[in-house]
Amino acid sequence: MKRPRNTPKIAFFELEKWEEDYIKKNLKNFRLKFFRKDLTERNASKIRNFDGIGIFIYSQITQRLLNKLPKLKLISTMSTGYDHIDLAECEKREITVCNVPTYGENTVAEHTFALILALSRKIIESIARTRRGNFSLEGLRGFDLKGKTIGIVGCGNIGRHVARIAKGFGMDILLYDVHKDKKFARQVGAKYVKFDTLLKNSDIITLHAPLLPATRHMINLKNIKLIKKGAILVNTARGGLVDGSAIIKALDKGILSGAALDVLEEEELIKEEKQLLSRKFPMERQKNVLEEHILAAKDNVIITPHNAFNSHEALARILDTTVKNIKGFFNNRKTNVVK
């Protein structure tokens, strides 16, 4: 069926084949063009007359690039961050910029509890032993989560979902955040406390804070001595929240009985989780970090490869939000506008 001449034209960059198929299925009333690579000044001429673009963080939207797209009205970035876009220049040109503000709160929270259960019930050791044909239970006794205290650091979308799951397990919940949602705390039976109080009283400490100058090394060599003896630490947020040497010392001294890490301090290259799925991300660098990291050799440490965000549903939500942003813009119902 031939589309009307005024049908909006949208170009997408940095997509995998399955994402392209998904977009085609859900944006049938648009004229679409797809590129596997990022948008640059070199290939911008191929979409000179397009109305909108869907991009990821490797497409740097600069003044010079925008000069090559005189009819552009919409930029929908398939990321939470948008520092790859010159927002001031877009504002001058009356170009709307939309993002994906959240997509994996339940996904990361579920992975957090997968790690907690792996430690509490010694899942990794149990599997490794039975694969060797050894069905002995010696050394495999775990502990219940019911009645234990979980300390949740960072109570945004992910932290709140962790609290809801913890409530289902019958855990006592301590919260730490600079912004306190007391109504939510009442709903889940949680209590906001000072950071030191959380460290002293939590059987499980789980981190869900953003990495900022104020939060870098929030767990460090000075305050690990406050941690309740035998606690476990889980980090599915950002590696830089914890001083790696502090974790090692806490494990060696028996302050921590275990740690589960989906992120390492050396992962400074990562701005956006979906970046890990890009062909551009230097995976060899990540592999070397893991191989060289002393924590990887410890029996009471579990390390996963920054995989907490990586579910079919979470990635589909990124595309669903992008589709919603594009449809909304062209139907005068703008959503998730950042500028």
Secondary structure, DSSP 8 states (H G I E B T S, - for coil): ----TT--EEEEES--HHHHHHHHHH-TTSEEEEESS---TTTGGGGTT-SEEEE-TTS-B-HHHHHT-TT--EEEESSS--TTB-HHHHHHTT-EEE----S-HHHHHHHHHHHHHHHHTTHHHHHHHHHTT----TT-----STT-EEEEE--SHHHHHHHHHHHHTT-EEEEE-SS--HHHHHHHTEEE--HHHHHHH-SEEEE-----TTTTTSB-TTTGGGS-TTEEEEE-S-GGGB-HHHHHHHHHTTSEEEEEES--TT-TT-SSGGGGGSTTS-HHHHHHHHHH-GGGG-TTEEE--S-TT--HHHHHHHHHHHHHHHHHHHTT---SB--
